[in-house]
Amino acid sequence: MTERPSGRPRTAASRVTVPWVRTRLRTAPGAAAALALLVAVTAFLAAALPPALDRYDEEGMRRALEAAGPTRTSVQIQVSDADMYLSDGPWEDLFRREQVEGPFAKLLALPGRALPLDEDQSSAGVRTTRAMKAPDAYLSQPDGVAPVFHLVAQGGVAEHSRLTQGRLPKAPEDPGPGADSLEAAVTTETAKKLNIRVGSVVHFPRAEGDPLAVRVTGLVAPREPDGAYWSALPELGRPHRMVTQGPVPSQYWAGALLLAPDAGPALLATPGAPARYWTLAPDLSALHGRDLEALTSAVASLEGGPLLERITTTVSPNLDVSTDLDDVLGGYKGLWSAIGPLVAVAAFGTGTVAAVVLCMAGGLAAARRRAELTLLRARGASLRGLAGRLLAETVVVAVPAAALGLLAARLAVGTGRPAQSAVAAGAVALVAALALPLRAVAAHRAVGVHTGREDVVRARPSKRRLVAEVTLLAVAAGAVLTLRTRGTSADGDPTGDELVSLAPVLVAVIAALVLVRLYPLPLRGLARPARRMRGVVGPLSLARAGRAGGSTVLPLLALLTALTTAAFGGSVLTGVTDARERAAVFAVGADARVFDLTEAAKGVEERVRRAPGVDDVTPVKVSYSALAGNQRVSLAGVEPDAYAALSSRLDDGAFDADTLKADGEDTVPALGSPALAERFGDDPFPVILEDGDSFTARVVAVRTWTPALGADDFLVVDGSALRAGLEPPTGLLVIGDPPDAAALRKAAGDDAQVQLRTDVVAATVESPLQTGAERVYAAAVAAGAAYAALALLLTLLRAAPERAALLARLRTMGLTRAQGRRLLILESLPQAVLAAVGGALTAWAAIRLLAPGIDLTTVAVSTGAPAAGRALLRADQLSLLVPALAVVALTVGVAAAQAWWSGRRGAVRELRAGDAR
């Protein structure tokens, strides 16, 4: 038997070690489960953000590429004329099929993983680079102008189309410059619009000899008409209506005739300047937003870098490589650079609130176990040993909970950015695990049994705290100033500047520190007058509020940060909605627009007025090709009173109706755009309409936008000044709340077009990045509100045992249940009111301070939406007041519930001697 240092023998019982972690978890399973739930939910939110952003990024990039279309995203490689002139052999040898398909396989493999290519949609062949006129009379000629065609000998037509009539073309036996006739196929859409049938012969004049005859042998229907194979080259799959240049524009068709793949040399017989080409179509399913930098670098290398050198080595040194893919990627990068920093603001705000709440949970646990930890320190426990045991206790709970939250996030949201998700969940586990040990070490550095009172009115901040607060104030001021002057972006970095993204949080931190210093002042001022009040509830509640724990910084910081984040996010969402509504109004000009009305459409206005949901209808007569002087402008004839009322109702473009009324003089007053007002000034100028009507007008009022014509160069005149007046109108501007879409379309008739503002609102969003940013802000608002409620509950739970004991003691002295309920409510109100008022004011101040540097236009509307001005951040009253009032309501509810529950339990348990509070 061994002996202890004290000399007493060491028995078997003395060697028994009680497992600390297991004992603590068995002793307080509820607290452990609550911590695990908090950590799991927080880890889920933190781990879900990276894959969610990755999904929005990938969908947004794919949407941008799809919207751009194969014409812009495909890489076009074309051999120049110098290749023929510098060739030593016959020219026709350069256009043979093996000279096209031979380099094709090598070109598809050149970019590798840097730019994945879709081999099925990529194509190669020989085509004429100049369009050739076909003067055949049977071909469709809209304005008497002959159509033009490209001759294309592209491989793979049989695999990418379905033969509907006839047969596929064949190459001539001797395909060369001497060919007099060729065979071709056309797509069904080209045949329909240009009046082409199987057996039709299209003739192309040549400088010498007879015209080249191209006989149509078959009609084909593309299997994927919108794919890159048919859409990368203009007019290959469907003809386009073109417009001639000149004072009187004329329309004509431009199409393509599909030759046999072996007929490339025969194109030398045409004046169309034939050339070999290769079209490389990117594989959109393999392109990811996270690879944006690599994609941009690969495209740049194709246009003028190592890949271009390898292409010239493979094909010919005389070639051109062109693509708009770099512009598409650059535009998407600009969109992400504008949206990413805004998302970072929401993420930093919510993350800060979550971290503060986790620290509050650790602080609450340390406060509830203060007597236990004080006893351990008094009996010789070291700070290191105490911190190690507490750390092990929290790690056992926090790490599995964080792993569970990470797994749930991966299953629910997606698998993108796994490293960032793991780091986010790990950070949550780390904060949750360290909060209790660090708080305990800070509170029990010195061994002691009794501590002095920590009343909030007696607390005196230290000098070190003053230095820290001044430092934070300087950092916050720098962040706010940077955001106001530079905005949220950081030199093109899509994630923004971290310090700038923390600006709303830093404003809330400074406000919390200021309020903590100001909070004792009203309590001290009211303490003496309260003593003269009748009754015990008022003075006692005020005294209890003043004797609350002096450590109110963390709870107040959590509440103010959460309220600021919720109000900031709510204001962003409101600003986005308002910007979209404004853009829709700019696009439609009213709640609905009926246009393309013909002269045969009679009674449409009356039928539309009787449609359900329609409040008012304003008829307009619009001409989009009027001549003002020698400048083409849009002109609208209106009824001045009705149109002025409409403009005033839309809060934009308003004017005085009397200024627009024609008084029978030679000069007609007009409402004009700034460009026309600057050009003509106050001088009268002639206006000629396409129907021959003419008059002299003078700009009497200038507006940047008008409901009937938008924001382009426009003139608005009194309809009575027109030769035919307003009858019949060409359009109707409808006001309703909202008008019935189906009834409106039925009343307008089949020939008219109907456009609703509600439909345009949905169309203003062009990218999943925009909807993703909205969802992130909506989640930030919800999470901020939830964490604010949780912070408030943790603050109230910390004082719950003491309040229950106080009520029990006061009831033995005659305090009624109603008085006890009022006592708890009035005791809790000062800090709740402080947090509510302070949170609302802080959020308002943060929005006002940061608004100049935050532009919501990119998040709200698409790049092609009508210019409705810059969408700035504005404080939303509901977002400011609802969370603040909810804090007060929750405080009152919890206090009332605690008073009710304490009354049901009775006072015996609370009055037992020796119970730790």
ZIJO-V891386 format. One line per field, one symbol per residue. psi: psi as a letter, one per 40 degrees, with the letter a starting at -180 (. if undefined). A space follows every 50 residues. Layout:
psi=???
//
This chain:
psi=hiiideeiihiddeehhhhddddddddgdddddddddddddddddddddd ddddddddddddddddddiddddihhhhhidddddeidaiddddeidded ddedddddeddaedghihddeiiiahihehihihehdeihgdfehiiiih hhghiedddeihhdiaiiiiiidghaeeheiiiiiiiddddddefhihei hhhhiidiaiihhhhheihihhdgdeiddeedhieddiiihihiiidgii iiihaihhiideeddeeeeieegiiiihhhhihdeehidefddddddddd dddgadddddddddciegihhiiedddddddddddddddddddddddddd ddddddddddddddddddfdddddddddeehidddddddddddddddddd dddddddddddddieigddddddddddddddddedddddddddfdihidi iiifideehhiiddddddddddddddddddddddddadigfeheeahddd dedddddddddddddddddddddddedddddeiiidddddddddddeihe geddddddddddddddddddddddddddddddddddddeadihhifhide hieddddddeihehdihhiihhhefihhbfhhihhhhihdddddddddde fieiihddeehheeidhhiihiidddddddbeiiiihhideeiiihihhe ihieiiddeaeahihhihdeeideaehiieihhhhigiihddddddddid dihhhiddddddeeheiedddddddddddddddddddddddddddddded dddddddddddeeehiddddddddddddddddddddddddddddddddde ddehheddddiideiiheihhihihhdddddddddddddddddddddddd dddddiedddehiehh.
//
